[in-house]
Amino acid sequence: MIKRLFDFIISFGVLLCLSPIFFLTWILVRIKLGSPVLFKQPRPGLNGKVFYVYKFRTMTDERDESGELLPDSVRLTSFGKVLRKLSLDELPQLWNVLKGDMSLIGPRPLLVEYLPLYNERQARRHEVRPGITGWAQVNGRNAISWEQKFAYDVWYVENQSLWLDFKILLLTMKKVFVSDGISQEGQATMEKFKGSDV
């Protein structure tokens, strides 16, 4: 309950303070990428319950001749790269936090299609609400392997505290400032998770 109150107060305050940046970003995305401005996608949350996560769009909807979306590296625009570098694409997730779908701090909500691919220990990442940022994000973000990322997620589940959350918030601000670990080497973002060998 204390963490939920912390999430609500901080996210509400940040939304108020950053509302000019939020609306400016909204306008720029509308001009640069068109409509819809928000990217909406189902993601698993607490106990694997699916919800819709919101982000500002950073990619086009370009498709090939068969109607399939082109690779992320092709669709990710220069403007989108700037939004990701500054983490402005994540701002709409504060609404997810206000609704209670997410927390400020926790394992990042990943794709629903990954759910059957987790081993028993990796699946523990769903024992807490997913977060806008988390222990994996301040320890490598997209530059580390999936196995390392899930190990950090489970470590957080087993060691969570308000003091740790505060530490992660401070480290996240530093990461955003230096734009560290935004993408995996050789990838626009990160290659898809295909399951672990162990």
TAZILIN-V867207 format. One record per pair of residues at least 12 apart in sequence whose C-alpha atoms are under 10 Angstrom apart, sorted by the first residue. I is the first residue (numbers start at 1). J is the second residue. D is the distance in whole Angstrom. If there is no record, write none. Layout:
<<I | J | D> <I | J | D>>
This chain:
<<2 | 162 | 9> <3 | 103 | 8> <3 | 104 | 9> <3 | 105 | 10> <3 | 161 | 9> <3 | 162 | 7> <3 | 165 | 9> <4 | 97 | 9> <4 | 98 | 9> <4 | 100 | 8> <4 | 102 | 10> <4 | 103 | 7> <4 | 104 | 9> <4 | 129 | 10> <5 | 98 | 10> <6 | 103 | 9> <6 | 104 | 9> <6 | 162 | 9> <7 | 94 | 9> <7 | 97 | 7> <7 | 98 | 7> <7 | 100 | 9> <7 | 102 | 9> <7 | 103 | 6> <7 | 104 | 6> <7 | 105 | 8> <8 | 94 | 9> <8 | 95 | 10> <8 | 97 | 7> <8 | 98 | 5> <8 | 99 | 9> <8 | 100 | 8> <8 | 103 | 9> <8 | 104 | 9> <9 | 98 | 9> <10 | 94 | 9> <10 | 97 | 10> <10 | 98 | 9> <10 | 104 | 8> <11 | 91 | 10> <11 | 93 | 9> <11 | 94 | 6> <11 | 95 | 8> <11 | 96 | 9> <11 | 97 | 7> <11 | 98 | 7> <11 | 103 | 9> <11 | 104 | 8> <12 | 94 | 8> <12 | 95 | 9> <12 | 97 | 9> <12 | 98 | 7> <14 | 91 | 9> <14 | 94 | 8> <15 | 91 | 8> <15 | 92 | 9> <15 | 94 | 7> <15 | 95 | 8> <15 | 98 | 10> <18 | 91 | 9> <19 | 91 | 10> <21 | 88 | 9> <21 | 91 | 9> <22 | 56 | 10> <22 | 88 | 8> <22 | 89 | 10> <22 | 91 | 7> <22 | 92 | 8> <25 | 37 | 9> <25 | 56 | 8> <25 | 83 | 9> <25 | 88 | 8> <25 | 89 | 9> <25 | 91 | 9> <26 | 38 | 8> <26 | 56 | 8> <26 | 57 | 9> <26 | 89 | 10> <26 | 92 | 10> <28 | 79 | 9> <29 | 56 | 7> <29 | 57 | 7> <29 | 58 | 8> <29 | 59 | 10> <29 | 79 | 8> <29 | 80 | 9> <29 | 83 | 9> <29 | 89 | 10> <30 | 56 | 10> <30 | 57 | 9> <32 | 57 | 10> <32 | 58 | 10> <32 | 60 | 10> <32 | 77 | 9> <32 | 79 | 8> <32 | 80 | 9> <33 | 57 | 8> <33 | 58 | 8> <33 | 59 | 8> <33 | 60 | 6> <33 | 61 | 9> <33 | 77 | 9> <33 | 79 | 9> <33 | 80 | 9> <34 | 57 | 9> <34 | 60 | 9> <35 | 57 | 9> <36 | 56 | 9> <36 | 57 | 8> <37 | 55 | 9> <37 | 56 | 6> <37 | 57 | 6> <37 | 58 | 9> <38 | 53 | 10> <38 | 54 | 6> <38 | 55 | 6> <38 | 56 | 5> <38 | 57 | 5> <38 | 58 | 9> <38 | 89 | 9> <38 | 92 | 8> <39 | 52 | 10> <39 | 53 | 8> <39 | 54 | 6> <39 | 55 | 5> <39 | 56 | 6> <39 | 57 | 5> <39 | 58 | 8> <39 | 59 | 9> <39 | 89 | 9> <39 | 92 | 9> <40 | 52 | 6> <40 | 53 | 6> <40 | 54 | 5> <40 | 55 | 7> <40 | 56 | 9> <40 | 57 | 9> <41 | 53 | 6> <41 | 54 | 7> <41 | 55 | 9> <41 | 110 | 10> <41 | 111 | 9> <41 | 112 | 9> <42 | 54 | 9> <42 | 109 | 9> <42 | 110 | 9> <42 | 111 | 7> <42 | 112 | 7> <42 | 113 | 10> <43 | 101 | 10> <43 | 108 | 10> <43 | 109 | 6> <43 | 110 | 6> <43 | 111 | 5> <43 | 112 | 5> <43 | 113 | 9> <43 | 114 | 10> <43 | 115 | 10> <43 | 130 | 9> <44 | 101 | 10> <44 | 108 | 10> <44 | 109 | 6> <44 | 110 | 7> <44 | 111 | 7> <44 | 112 | 6> <44 | 113 | 9> <44 | 114 | 9> <44 | 115 | 8> <44 | 126 | 8> <44 | 129 | 9> <44 | 130 | 8> <45 | 101 | 7> <45 | 102 | 7> <45 | 103 | 10> <45 | 107 | 9> <45 | 108 | 9> <45 | 109 | 6> <45 | 110 | 9> <45 | 112 | 10> <45 | 125 | 9> <45 | 126 | 6> <45 | 127 | 9> <45 | 128 | 8> <45 | 129 | 6> <45 | 130 | 6> <45 | 131 | 9> <46 | 100 | 10> <46 | 101 | 8> <46 | 102 | 8> <46 | 103 | 10> <46 | 109 | 9> <46 | 125 | 9> <46 | 126 | 5> <46 | 127 | 6> <46 | 128 | 5> <46 | 129 | 5> <46 | 130 | 7> <47 | 123 | 9> <47 | 124 | 9> <47 | 125 | 9> <47 | 126 | 5> <47 | 127 | 6> <47 | 128 | 7> <47 | 129 | 8> <47 | 130 | 10> <48 | 109 | 10> <48 | 112 | 9> <48 | 115 | 8> <48 | 123 | 9> <48 | 124 | 10> <48 | 125 | 9> <48 | 126 | 6> <48 | 127 | 8> <48 | 128 | 10> <48 | 129 | 9> <48 | 130 | 10> <49 | 101 | 9> <49 | 112 | 10> <49 | 126 | 9> <49 | 129 | 10> <50 | 101 | 9> <50 | 109 | 10> <50 | 111 | 10> <50 | 112 | 8> <51 | 96 | 9> <51 | 101 | 7> <51 | 102 | 9> <51 | 109 | 10> <51 | 112 | 10> <52 | 93 | 10> <52 | 96 | 8> <52 | 101 | 8> <53 | 90 | 10> <53 | 92 | 8> <53 | 93 | 7> <53 | 94 | 10> <53 | 95 | 9> <53 | 96 | 7> <53 | 97 | 10> <53 | 101 | 8> <53 | 102 | 9> <53 | 109 | 8> <53 | 110 | 10> <54 | 89 | 9> <54 | 90 | 8> <54 | 91 | 9> <54 | 92 | 6> <54 | 93 | 5> <54 | 94 | 9> <54 | 95 | 8> <54 | 96 | 7> <55 | 88 | 9> <55 | 89 | 5> <55 | 90 | 5> <55 | 91 | 7> <55 | 92 | 5> <55 | 93 | 6> <55 | 94 | 10> <55 | 95 | 10> <55 | 96 | 10> <56 | 80 | 9> <56 | 83 | 8> <56 | 84 | 10> <56 | 87 | 10> <56 | 88 | 8> <56 | 89 | 5> <56 | 90 | 7> <56 | 91 | 7> <56 | 92 | 7> <56 | 93 | 9> <57 | 76 | 9> <57 | 77 | 10> <57 | 79 | 10> <57 | 80 | 7> <57 | 83 | 9> <57 | 84 | 10> <57 | 89 | 7> <57 | 90 | 10> <58 | 72 | 10> <58 | 75 | 8> <58 | 76 | 6> <58 | 77 | 7> <58 | 78 | 9> <58 | 79 | 7> <58 | 80 | 4> <58 | 81 | 7> <58 | 82 | 9> <58 | 83 | 7> <58 | 84 | 8> <58 | 88 | 10> <58 | 89 | 7> <59 | 72 | 7> <59 | 73 | 9> <59 | 74 | 9> <59 | 75 | 5> <59 | 76 | 4> <59 | 77 | 6> <59 | 78 | 9> <59 | 79 | 9> <59 | 80 | 6> <59 | 81 | 9> <60 | 72 | 9> <60 | 74 | 9> <60 | 75 | 5> <60 | 76 | 7> <60 | 77 | 7> <60 | 80 | 9> <61 | 75 | 7> <61 | 76 | 10> <62 | 74 | 8> <62 | 75 | 6> <63 | 75 | 9> <71 | 188 | 9> <72 | 187 | 8> <72 | 188 | 6> <72 | 189 | 8> <72 | 190 | 10> <72 | 191 | 10> <73 | 186 | 10> <73 | 187 | 7> <73 | 188 | 5> <73 | 189 | 8> <74 | 188 | 9> <75 | 188 | 9> <76 | 188 | 7> <76 | 189 | 9> <81 | 182 | 9> <81 | 188 | 9> <81 | 189 | 10> <84 | 176 | 9> <84 | 179 | 9> <84 | 182 | 7> <84 | 183 | 10> <84 | 189 | 10> <85 | 175 | 10> <85 | 176 | 7> <85 | 177 | 9> <85 | 178 | 9> <85 | 179 | 6> <85 | 180 | 8> <85 | 181 | 10> <85 | 182 | 7> <85 | 183 | 10> <86 | 175 | 10> <86 | 176 | 6> <86 | 177 | 8> <86 | 178 | 9> <86 | 179 | 7> <86 | 182 | 10> <87 | 173 | 10> <87 | 175 | 10> <87 | 176 | 7> <87 | 177 | 10> <87 | 179 | 9> <87 | 182 | 9> <88 | 176 | 10> <90 | 132 | 7> <90 | 133 | 10> <91 | 132 | 9> <93 | 131 | 9> <93 | 132 | 7> <94 | 131 | 10> <94 | 132 | 8> <96 | 131 | 10> <96 | 132 | 9> <97 | 129 | 9> <97 | 130 | 9> <97 | 131 | 8> <97 | 132 | 8> <100 | 129 | 8> <101 | 129 | 7> <101 | 130 | 8> <101 | 131 | 9> <102 | 128 | 9> <102 | 129 | 5> <102 | 130 | 5> <102 | 131 | 6> <102 | 132 | 7> <103 | 128 | 9> <103 | 129 | 6> <103 | 130 | 6> <103 | 131 | 5> <103 | 132 | 7> <103 | 133 | 9> <103 | 134 | 10> <104 | 129 | 9> <104 | 130 | 8> <104 | 131 | 5> <104 | 132 | 5> <104 | 133 | 6> <104 | 134 | 8> <104 | 165 | 8> <104 | 168 | 10> <104 | 169 | 8> <105 | 128 | 10> <105 | 129 | 8> <105 | 130 | 7> <105 | 131 | 4> <105 | 132 | 6> <105 | 133 | 5> <105 | 134 | 5> <105 | 135 | 8> <105 | 137 | 10> <105 | 156 | 10> <105 | 160 | 9> <105 | 162 | 10> <105 | 164 | 9> <105 | 165 | 6> <105 | 166 | 9> <105 | 168 | 7> <105 | 169 | 8> <106 | 125 | 8> <106 | 126 | 9> <106 | 127 | 10> <106 | 128 | 7> <106 | 129 | 6> <106 | 130 | 5> <106 | 131 | 4> <106 | 132 | 7> <106 | 133 | 6> <106 | 134 | 5> <106 | 135 | 7> <106 | 136 | 9> <106 | 137 | 10> <106 | 153 | 7> <106 | 154 | 10> <106 | 156 | 7> <106 | 157 | 8> <106 | 160 | 9> <106 | 165 | 8> <106 | 168 | 10> <107 | 125 | 6> <107 | 126 | 8> <107 | 127 | 10> <107 | 128 | 8> <107 | 129 | 8> <107 | 130 | 5> <107 | 131 | 5> <107 | 132 | 8> <107 | 133 | 7> <107 | 134 | 5> <107 | 135 | 7> <107 | 136 | 7> <107 | 137 | 9> <107 | 149 | 9> <107 | 150 | 8> <107 | 152 | 9> <107 | 153 | 5> <107 | 154 | 8> <107 | 156 | 8> <107 | 157 | 8> <108 | 125 | 9> <108 | 126 | 10> <108 | 129 | 9> <108 | 130 | 5> <108 | 131 | 5> <108 | 132 | 6> <108 | 133 | 7> <108 | 134 | 7> <108 | 135 | 9> <108 | 136 | 8> <108 | 137 | 8> <108 | 141 | 10> <108 | 149 | 10> <108 | 150 | 10> <108 | 153 | 8> <109 | 125 | 9> <109 | 126 | 9> <109 | 129 | 9> <109 | 130 | 5> <109 | 131 | 7> <109 | 132 | 8> <109 | 133 | 10> <110 | 130 | 9> <110 | 193 | 10> <111 | 192 | 9> <111 | 193 | 9> <113 | 193 | 9> <113 | 194 | 10> <114 | 192 | 9> <114 | 193 | 7> <114 | 194 | 8> <114 | 195 | 8> <115 | 195 | 10> <116 | 195 | 9> <117 | 193 | 8> <117 | 194 | 7> <117 | 195 | 5> <117 | 196 | 8> <118 | 150 | 9> <118 | 193 | 9> <118 | 194 | 9> <118 | 195 | 6> <118 | 196 | 7> <118 | 198 | 10> <119 | 195 | 8> <119 | 196 | 7> <119 | 197 | 9> <119 | 198 | 8> <121 | 150 | 9> <121 | 151 | 9> <121 | 154 | 7> <122 | 147 | 8> <122 | 149 | 10> <122 | 150 | 6> <122 | 151 | 7> <122 | 152 | 10> <122 | 153 | 8> <122 | 154 | 7> <122 | 196 | 9> <123 | 150 | 9> <123 | 153 | 10> <123 | 154 | 8> <124 | 150 | 9> <124 | 153 | 8> <124 | 154 | 6> <124 | 155 | 10> <124 | 157 | 7> <124 | 158 | 9> <125 | 150 | 7> <125 | 151 | 9> <125 | 152 | 9> <125 | 153 | 6> <125 | 154 | 5> <125 | 155 | 9> <125 | 156 | 8> <125 | 157 | 7> <125 | 158 | 10> <126 | 153 | 9> <126 | 154 | 9> <126 | 157 | 9> <127 | 154 | 9> <127 | 157 | 7> <127 | 158 | 10> <128 | 153 | 10> <128 | 154 | 10> <128 | 156 | 9> <128 | 157 | 7> <128 | 160 | 9> <129 | 157 | 10> <130 | 153 | 10> <132 | 172 | 10> <133 | 165 | 10> <133 | 168 | 8> <133 | 169 | 8> <133 | 171 | 10> <133 | 172 | 7> <134 | 149 | 10> <134 | 152 | 9> <134 | 153 | 8> <134 | 156 | 8> <134 | 164 | 10> <134 | 165 | 8> <134 | 168 | 7> <134 | 169 | 8> <134 | 171 | 10> <134 | 172 | 8> <135 | 149 | 9> <135 | 150 | 10> <135 | 151 | 10> <135 | 152 | 6> <135 | 153 | 6> <135 | 154 | 9> <135 | 155 | 8> <135 | 156 | 6> <135 | 157 | 10> <135 | 160 | 10> <135 | 164 | 9> <135 | 165 | 9> <135 | 167 | 9> <135 | 168 | 6> <135 | 169 | 10> <135 | 171 | 9> <135 | 172 | 9> <136 | 148 | 8> <136 | 149 | 5> <136 | 150 | 8> <136 | 151 | 8> <136 | 152 | 5> <136 | 153 | 6> <136 | 154 | 10> <136 | 155 | 9> <136 | 156 | 9> <136 | 168 | 10> <137 | 149 | 8> <137 | 152 | 9> <137 | 153 | 9> <137 | 168 | 9> <137 | 171 | 9> <137 | 172 | 7> <137 | 175 | 9> <137 | 180 | 10> <137 | 181 | 8> <137 | 182 | 9> <138 | 152 | 10> <138 | 167 | 10> <138 | 168 | 7> <138 | 169 | 9> <138 | 170 | 9> <138 | 171 | 6> <138 | 172 | 6> <138 | 173 | 9> <138 | 174 | 9> <138 | 175 | 7> <138 | 176 | 10> <138 | 180 | 9> <138 | 181 | 9> <139 | 152 | 8> <139 | 168 | 10> <139 | 171 | 9> <139 | 172 | 10> <139 | 175 | 9> <139 | 180 | 10> <139 | 181 | 9> <140 | 152 | 10> <140 | 175 | 9> <140 | 180 | 8> <140 | 181 | 6> <140 | 182 | 9> <140 | 183 | 10> <140 | 184 | 10> <141 | 175 | 9> <141 | 180 | 8> <141 | 181 | 5> <141 | 182 | 6> <141 | 183 | 8> <141 | 184 | 9> <141 | 190 | 10> <142 | 180 | 9> <142 | 181 | 5> <142 | 182 | 6> <142 | 183 | 5> <142 | 184 | 5> <142 | 185 | 9> <142 | 187 | 10> <142 | 188 | 10> <142 | 189 | 7> <142 | 190 | 6> <142 | 191 | 9> <143 | 180 | 9> <143 | 181 | 5> <143 | 182 | 7> <143 | 183 | 6> <143 | 184 | 4> <143 | 185 | 7> <143 | 187 | 10> <143 | 189 | 9> <143 | 190 | 8> <144 | 181 | 8> <144 | 183 | 9> <144 | 184 | 7> <144 | 185 | 9> <144 | 190 | 9> <145 | 184 | 9> <145 | 190 | 9> <145 | 191 | 10> <145 | 193 | 9> <146 | 190 | 9> <146 | 191 | 9> <146 | 192 | 9> <146 | 193 | 7> <146 | 194 | 9> <146 | 195 | 9> <146 | 196 | 9> <147 | 193 | 9> <147 | 195 | 9> <147 | 196 | 7> <147 | 197 | 10> <147 | 198 | 10>>
